[in-house]
């Protein structure tokens, strides 16, 4: 009794799942091709680590989930019919490239715009928060701009800002001067 | 015409040895493309008649290896690939790098 390795069985299962997107006449051939490649991957002597081979086999199988979704539109029929009279097309590779671009879903531009707007709005909101917090920390007595209600808990604002004159407590807004007497009086300027 | 990087890599591998038949894993290793990119591209090239494929006969070794599907450029495919690659290299500005990264230390 011989059993195929676990990675091979998993990868075959993933490929079997992936080929569901294909037409019936292509499905079995595609699966046979992938099964042949899986064997080559799992027995690749160039990769000494068995773990790496197994991982690569799983990635290989997972890639077919994406690949088979692109496949039916382009592979089942040529995207550009042959021109009558044996005329040559200007560029036979153009439909290959065009079909890959056309495979993208039509709602993607709308989703991209909405996503970009959401990112910009989140950025503006975050910047407003940062500005309000800065205003509260640097000028405790002043009201922050009414853009956001910045949470400024006094109990949590026990940190002290060091200022040149001493310590600055944002809760009171007063500088606690820890005056240290100068060790020696500053010599008067002797410049004429 | 704008030739995408993956397609250019695949065509270059095919043009490297026109008589050689390549199977999918070979091409994946040579082009470093994932399967989700390579196989749809091969299928499209095949649908356009630029690449042909054939199954190898059942191997008679005892390893239990399943047969592989081999791909090869057609004559028309070789002609088109050469033309497109030449146009791409002509259209590139002088001094522009190819899509393939040069080896470390090859450029000073």
Interface residues (C-beta under 8 A of the other chain):
Chain A: X32 X33 X34 X35 X36 X37 X39 X40 X41 X43 X44 X46 X59 X60 X61 X62 X63 X64 X65 X66 X67 X70 X71 X74 X75 X76 X77 X78 X79 X91 X92 X93 X94 X95 X96 X97 X99 X100
Chain B: X1 X2 X3 X4 X7 X23 X24 X25 X28 X29 X34 X35 X36 X37 X38 X39 X40 X41 X43 X44 X45 X46 X47 X48 X49 X50 X63 X64 X65 X66 X67 X68 X69 X76 X80 X84
